[in-house]
């Protein structure tokens, strides 16, 4: 089976530094794959909060994760701080993809890349909902400010 490749967008609309905790480290002594998903959730929630949203209410609908991809590039260890850059793209009627670049703040090495497929969801009716135009406009406006 071939290795998974994940190409990242050129522009990231959000960045956050997150120190690794003891619980992020697996039995091999380095960052565990399950913690990468937890760290991406923290980065996503922080990005949304900066835009005035929460995961359960993004100008109406909430979001659910439909798929996830992660690709390791190097190790990270307890005590490391990761910079997580976030990009949003691949829009469709009911969702989008959110991309993450995890980099060691100390070494500058790329630690991992990840992507979560997002579907917008009306938790009241338990049905998919159209992607919120306000959220898309905010993201596109942020992208337009970048070089």
N, C-alpha and C positions, 0 to 999 in steps of 0.2 A: 504494500500500500504506500502511495506517495505521501510525502509530507504536506501538511496544510500550509498554504501561503496566504498571507493577509497583507494586501496593499493598503496603505493609509492615505487619507487625503493630505493635501499640502497645507491646508489651513486648519488650525485648531482654535476654537472660540473660547476655551476655558482652560485654566491650569490651576492645580492645587498640589501642595506638598503634604505628604502623609507619612509619618514615621511608622516603621514596621513594629508590630507588637510581638510578644512572645507567642501568642496564639496564631500568628501568621506563618510561623515556622513549622515545617513538617519534620518527620522522623529523620530525613536526610540532612537536616540542619540548615535548610534554605527555604525560601518563600514557597509555600504550597499553592497548588493550582486553585484550590477552593478559596484561598484568601485573595487571589487575583480577582475573582468575581466579586468578593466582598468589597475590595478596594475600589473596583470600578463602580459599584453601586454607591459608595460614599462620594466618589467624584461626580457621578451623575446627579445625585441628590443635591450636592453643593452647587453644581451648575444651575439646576432648576431653581433652587432657592435664590440664587443671584438674579434670576429673571422674575422672581415673585411667585413661583409655582412650588408645588409638592408633587411627588410621584402619583398620588391618588387624585390630584386635581390640577390638570394642566389646561387652564381656561375651560374647564368642564370635564372632559374625560380624564381618566387616569391612564397609566400605562401598564402593560405586562410585557415580560420578556418572552419572545417567541423562539429565539435561538441565541447561542453564544459560541464564540470562537476565541481561543487563546493560543498564542504561539510564544514559547519561551525563546529568549535570545541570550540571556546570561543569568547567573545566580544573583540573588539578593539575600541578605542575612539580617538577623536581629540587630537593631540599632541603626540600620540604613534608613534613610529618608528617600522616598520615591516622589518624583515629580510626575503627576499624571495629567497629561494633556488630553483634552476631549474635543472631538469634532462630531458634527451631525451631518448626515447626508443620505443619499439613496432614498429619497422621499417617494412614497406612493400614497394612494388614497387613504389608507388606514394606518400608516406607520412610517418608519424610517430606520436607519441604522445609526448607532452611536459607536464611534471609534475611540480607542484609548491607546495612548503611547505611554508606557511606564519606563521611566529613566532614573537611574541612581543619581541622586543629587551630588554625592561625593565624587564618584568616578566619571560621571557623564555617560556611562555605558547604558545602552538600551537593555532593559531587563525583559520586557515582554510587550506584546501587542495584543489587543483584544477588540472584539466587536460584539455588541449585543443588538439583535434585531428587536425592535420595539413595535408593538401594536397598541394603538390607543383603544381604550376600553371604557364603556359606560358601566360602572359597577352597580348602578341601580337596575338596569335592564339585563345585565350580564351578556351584553352584545358588543361586538367591535364598533368603533365610532370613527368618524372621519378625523384625520390628523388636524389638530387645532391650527387654524391659519395664523393666529396671534403668535404662537410658539415658533412656527416656521418663519414668520416675518422677523421676529427678534433674532433668531439664529442667522438669517441671511443678512440682517443689518450688522450684526457683530462681524460676520465674515467680510463684509464690504469695507470695514474699518481697518482690516489687516493688510499689511504690505503684500 
